[in-house]
Amino acid sequence: LLSLLVLSGCATAVRRPEGGVVSVRFTCLAPSAVSVSLVGSFNQWDRVKDALHGPDGDGVWTIVLPLPSGRHEYRFVVNDIDWIQDPGAPSVDDGMGGTNSLVIVGP
């Protein structure tokens, strides 16, 4: 079973291969970026832990992470400074006057 969100800018795709392992593919279109990392509730908002690979020839940065079922809030950090939302994902209140992107993994 493969479920994809095809969106402009940054996007997520959830893949459920056999065996019940859930991998989530995060992509961010940032052709002029020097670095892009993923921060979120799944890595304690650590800017260093999950660096995206790239950019590819189209300026897309990518990382695939195993995530447990549930709701996961996240943002991309571009060039170690700019915390940006995923324009292709739902937004949720971050409890501090801002918003985060949301991916839901599971049934």
Buried (B, 14 or more C-beta within 10 A) or exposed (E): EEEEEEBEBBBBBBBBEEEEEBBBBBBBBBEEBEBBBBBBBBBEBEBEBBBBEBBEEEEBBBBBBEBEEEEBBBBBBBEEEEEBBBBBBEBEEEEEEEBBBBBBBEE
